[in-house]
């Protein structure tokens, strides 16, 4: 599992959030369940009374991932919209967007 997905999933469990941002990243429900099972096996999550909760190890993992991904201050609690990122191009390349994707 990618670090950004792991961090997002841990934050969603911590704040009782919605998994739609992970689905918009292109993952399927079965993959998300696999990620949750992986976090359960690592000890970052615990299932208590049929509810997933963050453990102390999960809190430490959030702090570690914030440092690794260089997220400071507001970037620790605001996730970037990864579905709008495009691949990096060379400075001499010309970018022509698809006409159907333009909003004007």
N, C-alpha and C positions, 0 to 999 in steps of 0.2 A: 504494500500500500504506500502511495506517495505521502510525503510528509505533510503537504498542504491539506490533503484529504483527511489525514489522521487528525491534524489539528482542528480542522473544521468539525469533524465528527465528535471529538472530545468536547468542543465548545457547545455544540448542539445538545449534547447530553447534559452538560453542566447547567445550561440555561433553559432546558426543556424546549428546544427549538424544533423547527420543521426541517425535514430532509430534502426539501425541494432544491436548495442550492447544489446539493450533491447530485441530484438527478439531472439538473441543468448542465452539470459538468460532463454528462454523458454516461453516467453509471446507471446500471439497472438495479432493481430492488434486490435481486439475488446477490449481486456483488456487495451491496451495502450490508446485507445480512452477514456475508462473509467477513467484511471489515469489522462488524460488531463482534462476531465470534472471535476474531483475531485479538481484538482489544480485551475481551473477556479472558482469553487464554494468557495474555500478557499481564493481567491483573490491573489494568488501567480502568476497567469498568467492573461493576458488580451488579448482579440482578437481585434486588431486594423487594419482596412483595410484588413480584411481576412488573417491576419498574427498574430500568437501568439507571444506575447512579455512578457518579465519578468517585473513584477511590483516591487516597492520598498519592498513590503512584501515578494516577491520571493527572492530578494537579501538577505534580512534578514534571510529567511529560509535556503538559501545556507550556510550562515555563521554559523547558529545554527547547521545544520546537519554536517558541517565540524568539529565543536567542539564535537558534540555527537559521531561521528564516529572516532574521534581522527585522523583526517587527517591534517597533518601539511605540510607547505612549498610546495614541488612539488606534494605531494599527494593530494593537493587541486585541482590541474588542470590535474592530470593524474589519470584516473580511473583504478582500478585493473581489470584484465581479470577474471571475476567471473566464466566464463564457464570452466575454467581449475582448479578450486578448487575442492578438494576431501574432503570427510568427515574425521574428525580427528579420528585417531585410537590410541589405547593404545600403550605405548612404547614397550611392550612385544609382540605385535601382529606382524605377518609377512605379508608384503604387496606383493602380487603377481599380477602384472598387467595382463590384458587380452592380449594375444599374438597378437591379431588383432590390438590392439591400439599402439603397439610398432612401432617406426619409423625406426628401424634398422634391 
